[in-house]
Amino acid sequence: MGQIHGKSWLEINLAALASNFRKISRVLPPSTQILAVVKANGYGHGARETARTLAEAGCSFFGVARPEEGAALRTGNLRGKILVLSHLDPPDAPLFIRHRLTPVIYRADIARSLSREVSRRGIPSLPVHVKIDSGMGRLGLLPSEVPPFLRELRRFPNLQIEGIMTHLSDSLDREYTNVQRTRFEKTARLFLDAGYRPTYTHSSNSGAILMRNTGNDNMVRPGLALFGAYPEKRLQAKCRLAPVLTWKTRIIHIKKLPSGFRIGYGKGVTNRRPRLIATLPLGYADGYSRNLSNCASVLVRGRRASVLGTVCMDLTTIDVSHIPRICPGEEVTLLGAQGRERITAEELAERAGTIPYEIFTSISAATPRIYQHRPRKPS
Ligand SMILES: Cc1ncc(COP(=O)(O)O)c(C=O)c1O
């Protein structure tokens, strides 16, 4: 890694990703299909590489948030189906067709613009998924909106209802999840009664999968769990997943600070005793949250070292007083394992007052991603 000096980089273990995919498959009923959610640049891990690895592991359905993300995966030659989970802006309809992306619809005007584009291109039909809002209050049809929507849908026979979906608000809360599922299943039945025969129904994210609470669906949509992290710490006992990402940097400078010397911006920390302080070449502009000031650890020579002082825009200071014989150039792990120690995304999230999702997706896109342990293609 000698060439990467003076900044941070990510090492992405693709074999761990493939292994998580297989582990998740094993906790599901055999007929359940996995739609791998690789939005937000594969939760910061790199969408193209992670989707390709998952495809080689047997995944044939992917989820992204925006059509541009789907288009980028297609340009990278991803073959499987790609469901665009979020909103479809009517002017983006051609992008869906050009890149064979599957839209999620929940409004008649969206259906109309798609249907028009499908006719204009002379395509016989376009598969779509319909989103039901069963208790998230965000996107999707409220159950009461479904009957008028079904009447409108009759006017667009070139839209093939391939799936019906909903999104869970708190998949770790069985009671509320059951309320959502009951509403979802009742609403999905209206589509059956109207003569539609969707291939898939889906609602479960990582939490619901790890809670073994995927209802009667035949497709699930894990994201975070594929990357070896858990929506909540207590789920770690449910399935052993392998972390995929390691975030590393190198010490750029070390100095001995006398007692009474201040470290960092603002009131910062006043050194009560002489300390050896190392400076790291990254900060909140790289996605290492400012909330980690004075409360996170990093790993140096397999030992924990505390972040001391405020995380700055592009520099961070750590206390290495207890680690002998280190010099500038020493490798530091910000997230991941070093020796017997490990810093998880869950730990960083807890310290920063956020969730592992935000820890991953905040890592700057400019940070180099190095792909390692590429699993062998099945022969
Ligand atoms: C609609 C939808 N489905 C599935 C997921 C995956 O969730 P998770 O990463 O918790 O598995 C997300 C993520 O936010 C989502 O927005």
The ligand as an SDF file (V2000), in Angstrom:
LIG
                    3D

 16 16  0  0  0  0  0  0  0  0999 V2000
  -36.9300    0.6810   -0.0810 C   0  0  0  0  0  0  0  0  0  0  0  0
  -35.7450    0.0610    0.6130 C   0  0  0  0  0  0  0  0  0  0  0  0
  -35.6500   -1.2770    0.6680 N   0  0  0  0  0  0  0  0  0  0  0  0
  -34.6060   -1.8880    1.2740 C   0  0  0  0  0  0  0  0  0  0  0  0
  -33.5970   -1.1590    1.8790 C   0  0  0  0  0  0  0  0  0  0  0  0
  -32.4600   -1.8780    2.5530 C   0  0  0  0  0  0  0  0  0  0  0  0
  -32.4680   -1.6510    3.9340 O   0  0  0  0  0  0  0  0  0  0  0  0
  -31.3280   -2.2770    4.8540 P   0  0  0  0  0  0  0  0  0  0  0  0
  -30.0700   -1.6180    4.4480 O   0  0  0  0  0  0  0  0  0  0  0  0
  -31.7530   -1.9150    6.2280 O   0  0  0  0  0  0  0  0  0  0  0  0
  -31.3140   -3.7370    4.6040 O   0  0  0  0  0  0  0  0  0  0  0  0
  -33.6770    0.2310    1.8550 C   0  0  0  0  0  0  0  0  0  0  0  0
  -32.6360    1.0210    2.5180 C   0  0  0  0  0  0  0  0  0  0  0  0
  -32.7730    2.0970    2.9710 O   0  0  0  0  0  0  0  0  0  0  0  0
  -34.7750    0.8540    1.2000 C   0  0  0  0  0  0  0  0  0  0  0  0
  -34.8830    2.1900    1.1360 O   0  0  0  0  0  0  0  0  0  0  0  0
  1  2  1  0
  2  3  1  0
  2 15  2  0
  3  4  2  0
  4  5  1  0
  5  6  1  0
  5 12  2  0
  6  7  1  0
  7  8  1  0
  8  9  2  0
  8 10  1  0
  8 11  1  0
 12 13  1  0
 12 15  1  0
 13 14  2  0
 15 16  1  0
M  END
$$$$
